[in-house]
Amino acid sequence: MGIEVGGLLGLIILVLDVYAIVKVAGSGASTGAKVLWIVLILLLPVFGFLLWLLAGPSKPSYA
């Protein structure tokens, strides 16, 4: 049973990382910032995603 749970968790992490990378690539950030976020997400899949989730997506500005 442990292999199935680990495989499912790995799949979920993969899907979330791909989602984050697509959002970063389509963002209006500079090329350097995009590369930095993508490298961070690829090298540290869980921590990089959580860091991007907290600091990466821009919040809508209300004027």
VOZA-330141 format. One record per atom (N, C-alpha, C, O): atom name; x negated, y, z; residue in one letter. Coordinates in pm, 1 decimal. Example, Ala and Ser with C-alpha at 12.3 -4.5 7.8 and 13.67 -1.06 7.14 Angstrom:
% residues 2
+-------+----------+----------+----------+------+
! lumnu !       px !       py !       pz ! lonu !
+-------+----------+----------+----------+------+
!     N !  -1319.0 !   -569.0 !    780.0 !    a !
!    CA !  -1230.0 !   -450.0 !    780.0 !    a !
!     C !  -1320.0 !   -330.0 !    780.0 !    a !
!     O !  -1423.6 !   -331.9 !    846.5 !    a !
!     N !  -1285.0 !   -225.0 !    708.0 !    s !
!    CA !  -1367.0 !   -106.0 !    714.0 !    s !
!     C !  -1290.0 !      3.0 !    787.0 !    s !
!     O !  -1340.9 !    113.8 !    803.9 !    s !
+-------+----------+----------+----------+------+
//
This chain:
% residues 63
+-------+----------+----------+----------+------+
! lumnu !       px !       py !       pz ! lonu !
+-------+----------+----------+----------+------+
!     N !    -81.3 !   -119.6 !      0.0 !    m !
!    CA !      0.0 !      0.0 !      0.0 !    m !
!     C !    -85.5 !    125.7 !      0.0 !    m !
!     O !    -42.9 !    228.7 !    -52.3 !    m !
!     N !   -204.3 !    119.6 !     57.1 !    g !
!    CA !   -291.3 !    236.4 !     65.0 !    g !
!     C !   -334.9 !    287.0 !    -71.8 !    g !
!     O !   -350.2 !    407.5 !    -91.8 !    g !
!     N !   -354.7 !    195.9 !   -165.4 !    i !
!    CA !   -398.3 !    236.8 !   -298.9 !    i !
!     C !   -287.8 !    314.2 !   -369.6 !    i !
!     O !   -315.1 !    413.3 !   -437.2 !    i !
!     N !   -163.0 !    269.6 !   -354.4 !    e !
!    CA !    -52.2 !    337.6 !   -420.4 !    e !
!     C !    -34.0 !    478.8 !   -365.5 !    e !
!     O !    -10.9 !    572.6 !   -441.8 !    e !
!     N !    -44.3 !    494.1 !   -234.1 !    v !
!    CA !    -29.2 !    625.7 !   -172.6 !    v !
!     C !   -143.1 !    716.7 !   -216.0 !    v !
!     O !   -119.9 !    833.0 !   -249.1 !    v !
!     N !   -264.8 !    665.9 !   -216.4 !    g !
!    CA !   -380.4 !    744.7 !   -259.6 !    g !
!     C !   -369.6 !    783.4 !   -405.7 !    g !
!     O !   -404.9 !    895.2 !   -443.3 !    g !
!     N !   -321.3 !    692.4 !   -487.8 !    g !
!    CA !   -304.3 !    721.8 !   -629.6 !    g !
!     C !   -198.9 !    827.7 !   -653.4 !    g !
!     O !   -215.5 !    914.8 !   -738.9 !    g !
!     N !    -90.8 !    820.3 !   -578.0 !    l !
!    CA !     16.1 !    919.3 !   -590.4 !    l !
!     C !    -32.2 !   1056.0 !   -543.7 !    l !
!     O !     -3.8 !   1157.3 !   -607.6 !    l !
!     N !   -104.7 !   1059.1 !   -433.3 !    l !
!    CA !   -159.3 !   1185.2 !   -383.0 !    l !
!     C !   -257.8 !   1245.0 !   -483.4 !    l !
!     O !   -258.1 !   1366.1 !   -506.0 !    l !
!     N !   -340.2 !   1161.3 !   -542.9 !    g !
!    CA !   -434.3 !   1208.1 !   -644.1 !    g !
!     C !   -363.0 !   1264.7 !   -766.0 !    g !
!     O !   -406.4 !   1364.8 !   -823.1 !    g !
!     N !   -254.3 !   1200.9 !   -805.5 !    l !
!    CA !   -176.3 !   1249.1 !   -919.4 !    l !
!     C !   -112.8 !   1384.3 !   -888.9 !    l !
!     O !   -110.6 !   1473.3 !   -974.0 !    l !
!     N !    -61.5 !   1399.2 !   -768.1 !    i !
!    CA !     -1.5 !   1526.7 !   -728.4 !    i !
!     C !   -106.1 !   1637.6 !   -728.4 !    i !
!     O !    -79.6 !   1748.0 !   -775.9 !    i !
!     N !   -224.7 !   1608.9 !   -675.4 !    i !
!    CA !   -332.4 !   1707.7 !   -674.5 !    i !
!     C !   -372.5 !   1744.0 !   -816.5 !    i !
!     O !   -396.2 !   1861.1 !   -846.0 !    i !
!     N !   -380.3 !   1645.3 !   -904.6 !    l !
!    CA !   -414.7 !   1671.1 !  -1044.9 !    l !
!     C !   -312.4 !   1762.6 !  -1110.8 !    l !
!     O !   -349.4 !   1858.0 !  -1179.2 !    l !
!     N !   -184.9 !   1734.4 !  -1090.9 !    v !
!    CA !    -78.8 !   1815.0 !  -1151.0 !    v !
!     C !    -85.8 !   1959.1 !  -1097.9 !    v !
!     O !    -73.3 !   2054.2 !  -1175.1 !    v !
!     N !   -105.5 !   1975.2 !   -967.2 !    l !
!    CA !   -114.4 !   2109.5 !   -909.2 !    l !
!     C !   -236.6 !   2185.6 !   -961.0 !    l !
!     O !   -229.0 !   2305.7 !   -986.7 !    l !
!     N !   -348.5 !   2115.7 !   -976.0 !    d !
!    CA !   -468.9 !   2180.5 !  -1028.0 !    d !
!     C !   -450.8 !   2223.2 !  -1174.0 !    d !
!     O !   -492.7 !   2332.3 !  -1212.5 !    d !
!     N !   -388.9 !   2138.1 !  -1254.0 !    v !
!    CA !   -363.8 !   2174.5 !  -1394.4 !    v !
!     C !   -270.6 !   2295.4 !  -1400.3 !    v !
!     O !   -291.6 !   2385.8 !  -1481.1 !    v !
!     N !   -168.2 !   2297.6 !  -1315.8 !    y !
!    CA !    -76.6 !   2411.9 !  -1309.0 !    y !
!     C !   -153.9 !   2540.0 !  -1275.0 !    y !
!     O !   -135.2 !   2643.2 !  -1339.4 !    y !
!     N !   -240.1 !   2532.6 !  -1174.3 !    a !
!    CA !   -317.7 !   2650.0 !  -1133.7 !    a !
!     C !   -410.0 !   2697.2 !  -1245.8 !    a !
!     O !   -422.0 !   2817.4 !  -1269.5 !    a !
!     N !   -474.5 !   2605.0 !  -1313.9 !    i !
!    CA !   -566.6 !   2641.3 !  -1422.4 !    i !
!     C !   -490.4 !   2707.0 !  -1537.0 !    i !
!     O !   -538.2 !   2804.9 !  -1594.4 !    i !
!     N !   -373.8 !   2655.3 !  -1570.9 !    v !
!    CA !   -292.7 !   2715.3 !  -1677.7 !    v !
!     C !   -250.2 !   2856.3 !  -1638.7 !    v !
!     O !   -253.9 !   2947.6 !  -1721.2 !    v !
!     N !   -209.8 !   2874.2 !  -1512.8 !    k !
!    CA !   -169.0 !   3007.5 !  -1466.6 !    k !
!     C !   -287.2 !   3103.6 !  -1466.5 !    k !
!     O !   -270.9 !   3220.3 !  -1501.8 !    k !
!     N !   -404.4 !   3057.7 !  -1428.0 !    v !
!    CA !   -523.8 !   3142.7 !  -1428.7 !    v !
!     C !   -559.0 !   3181.9 !  -1571.6 !    v !
!     O !   -587.1 !   3298.5 !  -1599.2 !    v !
!     N !   -557.4 !   3084.9 !  -1662.3 !    a !
!    CA !   -594.5 !   3112.4 !  -1801.0 !    a !
!     C !   -498.6 !   3212.0 !  -1866.1 !    a !
!     O !   -539.8 !   3290.0 !  -1952.0 !    a !
!     N !   -372.9 !   3210.4 !  -1826.9 !    g !
!    CA !   -274.9 !   3300.5 !  -1884.9 !    g !
!     C !   -260.7 !   3432.2 !  -1811.8 !    g !
!     O !   -180.5 !   3516.8 !  -1851.5 !    g !
!     N !   -336.7 !   3450.7 !  -1706.5 !    s !
!    CA !   -324.4 !   3572.8 !  -1627.7 !    s !
!     C !   -394.0 !   3690.6 !  -1697.1 !    s !
!     O !   -465.9 !   3673.5 !  -1795.5 !    s !
!     N !   -371.0 !   3807.2 !  -1644.2 !    g !
!    CA !   -431.9 !   3926.9 !  -1700.7 !    g !
!     C !   -564.9 !   3961.8 !  -1637.0 !    g !
!     O !   -615.4 !   4072.3 !  -1656.5 !    g !
!     N !   -622.0 !   3870.5 !  -1562.0 !    a !
!    CA !   -750.2 !   3893.9 !  -1495.2 !    a !
!     C !   -862.7 !   3899.1 !  -1597.7 !    a !
!     O !   -846.7 !   3856.9 !  -1712.2 !    a !
!     N !   -976.4 !   3951.6 !  -1554.2 !    s !
!    CA !  -1092.7 !   3957.8 !  -1643.0 !    s !
!     C !  -1143.9 !   3816.4 !  -1669.9 !    s !
!     O !  -1112.6 !   3722.5 !  -1596.8 !    s !
!     N !  -1222.2 !   3803.4 !  -1775.0 !    t !
!    CA !  -1275.0 !   3672.5 !  -1813.4 !    t !
!     C !  -1361.5 !   3614.0 !  -1703.0 !    t !
!     O !  -1354.9 !   3494.1 !  -1676.0 !    t !
!     N !  -1442.2 !   3697.0 !  -1639.2 !    g !
!    CA !  -1527.6 !   3649.2 !  -1531.0 !    g !
!     C !  -1447.1 !   3595.6 !  -1414.2 !    g !
!     O !  -1482.0 !   3492.6 !  -1356.6 !    g !
!     N !  -1339.8 !   3664.4 !  -1378.8 !    a !
!    CA !  -1254.9 !   3618.9 !  -1269.0 !    a !
!     C !  -1185.2 !   3488.9 !  -1305.7 !    a !
!     O !  -1171.7 !   3399.8 !  -1221.9 !    a !
!     N !  -1141.2 !   3477.4 !  -1429.8 !    k !
!    CA !  -1076.5 !   3353.8 !  -1474.3 !    k !
!     C !  -1173.2 !   3236.3 !  -1465.1 !    k !
!     O !  -1137.8 !   3129.7 !  -1414.7 !    k !
!     N !  -1295.0 !   3256.3 !  -1513.9 !    v !
!    CA !  -1395.1 !   3149.0 !  -1510.4 !    v !
!     C !  -1425.6 !   3109.9 !  -1367.1 !    v !
!     O !  -1436.2 !   2991.3 !  -1336.0 !    v !
!     N !  -1439.8 !   3207.5 !  -1280.3 !    l !
!    CA !  -1469.1 !   3179.8 !  -1140.2 !    l !
!     C !  -1357.9 !   3097.9 !  -1074.9 !    l !
!     O !  -1386.2 !   3000.8 !  -1004.7 !    l !
!     N !  -1232.1 !   3135.5 !  -1096.8 !    w !
!    CA !  -1119.9 !   3061.0 !  -1039.3 !    w !
!     C !  -1114.0 !   2919.6 !  -1094.7 !    w !
!     O !  -1094.0 !   2824.2 !  -1019.6 !    w !
!     N !  -1131.2 !   2905.3 !  -1225.4 !    i !
!    CA !  -1122.2 !   2772.3 !  -1286.8 !    i !
!     C !  -1233.7 !   2681.8 !  -1235.5 !    i !
!     O !  -1209.4 !   2565.2 !  -1204.6 !    i !
!     N !  -1355.1 !   2734.0 !  -1226.2 !    v !
!    CA !  -1466.7 !   2654.5 !  -1173.9 !    v !
!     C !  -1441.2 !   2615.2 !  -1029.4 !    v !
!     O !  -1467.2 !   2501.4 !   -990.5 !    v !
!     N !  -1390.8 !   2708.0 !   -950.0 !    l !
!    CA !  -1360.5 !   2679.4 !   -810.2 !    l !
!     C !  -1254.0 !   2570.2 !   -798.2 !    l !
!     O !  -1266.4 !   2479.8 !   -715.5 !    l !
!     N !  -1150.8 !   2578.8 !   -879.7 !    i !
!    CA !  -1044.2 !   2477.7 !   -876.7 !    i !
!     C !  -1097.0 !   2341.8 !   -922.2 !    i !
!     O !  -1057.5 !   2238.9 !   -867.2 !    i !
!     N !  -1184.6 !   2339.9 !  -1020.7 !    l !
!    CA !  -1238.0 !   2213.4 !  -1070.1 !    l !
!     C !  -1336.2 !   2149.8 !   -972.6 !    l !
!     O !  -1336.2 !   2027.8 !   -956.3 !    l !
!     N !  -1420.1 !   2230.7 !   -907.2 !    l !
!    CA !  -1520.1 !   2175.8 !   -816.0 !    l !
!     C !  -1461.3 !   2135.4 !   -681.0 !    l !
!     O !  -1505.9 !   2038.1 !   -620.2 !    l !
!     N !  -1362.6 !   2209.2 !   -634.7 !    l !
!    CA !  -1298.8 !   2181.2 !   -505.9 !    l !
!     C !  -1148.0 !   2170.0 !   -527.9 !    l !
!     O !  -1074.7 !   2264.5 !   -498.8 !    l !
!     N !  -1101.0 !   2057.3 !   -578.3 !    p !
!    CA !   -961.1 !   2047.8 !   -620.9 !    p !
!     C !   -858.3 !   2088.4 !   -515.6 !    p !
!     O !   -769.7 !   2168.5 !   -545.4 !    p !
!     N !   -867.3 !   2036.8 !   -395.6 !    v !
!    CA !   -766.4 !   2068.1 !   -293.7 !    v !
!     C !   -789.6 !   2207.0 !   -236.6 !    v !
!     O !   -698.4 !   2289.7 !   -235.2 !    v !
!     N !   -911.5 !   2233.1 !   -189.4 !    f !
!    CA !   -941.8 !   2362.4 !   -129.3 !    f !
!     C !   -932.7 !   2474.5 !   -232.0 !    f !
!     O !   -883.3 !   2582.9 !   -200.8 !    f !
!     N !   -979.7 !   2450.1 !   -354.2 !    g !
!    CA !   -973.2 !   2550.9 !   -459.2 !    g !
!     C !   -829.5 !   2587.2 !   -493.6 !    g !
!     O !   -797.9 !   2704.4 !   -514.2 !    g !
!     N !   -741.9 !   2486.3 !   -499.8 !    f !
!    CA !   -600.9 !   2513.5 !   -527.3 !    f !
!     C !   -538.0 !   2593.7 !   -414.7 !    f !
!     O !   -466.5 !   2690.8 !   -439.6 !    f !
!     N !   -564.5 !   2553.5 !   -290.5 !    l !
!    CA !   -506.8 !   2625.6 !   -176.5 !    l !
!     C !   -556.7 !   2769.3 !   -171.6 !    l !
!     O !   -480.0 !   2861.4 !   -143.5 !    l !
!     N !   -685.4 !   2788.4 !   -199.0 !    l !
!    CA !   -741.2 !   2923.2 !   -200.9 !    l !
!     C !   -677.9 !   3006.2 !   -312.2 !    l !
!     O !   -643.8 !   3122.6 !   -291.1 !    l !
!     N !   -661.9 !   2946.9 !   -430.7 !    w !
!    CA !   -596.0 !   3017.0 !   -541.0 !    w !
!     C !   -451.8 !   3050.3 !   -504.9 !    w !
!     O !   -403.7 !   3159.5 !   -535.2 !    w !
!     N !   -382.8 !   2956.9 !   -440.5 !    l !
!    CA !   -243.8 !   2978.1 !   -404.0 !    l !
!     C !   -229.8 !   3095.5 !   -306.6 !    l !
!     O !   -133.9 !   3172.3 !   -314.7 !    l !
!     N !   -324.5 !   3108.8 !   -215.9 !    l !
!    CA !   -318.6 !   3217.2 !   -117.7 !    l !
!     C !   -371.4 !   3349.3 !   -170.6 !    l !
!     O !   -316.5 !   3454.6 !   -138.4 !    l !
!     N !   -476.7 !   3346.2 !   -250.9 !    a !
!    CA !   -542.7 !   3470.1 !   -291.9 !    a !
!     C !   -532.6 !   3500.2 !   -440.4 !    a !
!     O !   -551.7 !   3614.7 !   -481.2 !    a !
!     N !   -503.2 !   3400.5 !   -521.6 !    g !
!    CA !   -510.3 !   3418.0 !   -665.9 !    g !
!     C !   -391.9 !   3484.3 !   -731.9 !    g !
!     O !   -407.7 !   3588.0 !   -796.3 !    g !
!     N !   -272.7 !   3426.9 !   -717.4 !    p !
!    CA !   -159.5 !   3484.8 !   -791.6 !    p !
!     C !   -128.9 !   3626.0 !   -743.8 !    p !
!     O !   -121.4 !   3652.7 !   -623.9 !    p !
!     N !   -111.7 !   3713.9 !   -838.1 !    s !
!    CA !    -81.9 !   3850.5 !   -800.1 !    s !
!     C !     62.7 !   3859.6 !   -753.2 !    s !
!     O !    152.1 !   3796.2 !   -809.3 !    s !
!     N !     82.9 !   3936.9 !   -653.1 !    k !
!    CA !    216.4 !   3957.2 !   -600.5 !    k !
!     C !    284.4 !   4069.0 !   -680.7 !    k !
!     O !    218.0 !   4165.2 !   -719.4 !    k !
!     N !    413.1 !   4058.4 !   -705.8 !    p !
!    CA !    479.6 !   4166.3 !   -779.9 !    p !
!     C !    475.6 !   4296.3 !   -699.5 !    p !
!     O !    500.4 !   4297.6 !   -579.0 !    p !
!     N !    444.2 !   4403.7 !   -768.3 !    s !
!    CA !    437.0 !   4531.6 !   -698.3 !    s !
!     C !    571.2 !   4604.4 !   -712.6 !    s !
!     O !    625.8 !   4617.6 !   -822.1 !    s !
!     N !    619.9 !   4649.0 !   -602.7 !    y !
!    CA !    747.0 !   4721.3 !   -600.6 !    y !
!     C !    717.0 !   4868.8 !   -586.0 !    y !
!     O !    656.3 !   4911.0 !   -487.6 !    y !
!     N !    759.1 !   4947.4 !   -683.5 !    a !
!    CA !    729.5 !   5091.1 !   -680.3 !    a !
!     C !    842.4 !   5168.0 !   -615.5 !    a !
!     O !    835.1 !   5290.4 !   -604.0 !    a !
+-------+----------+----------+----------+------+
//
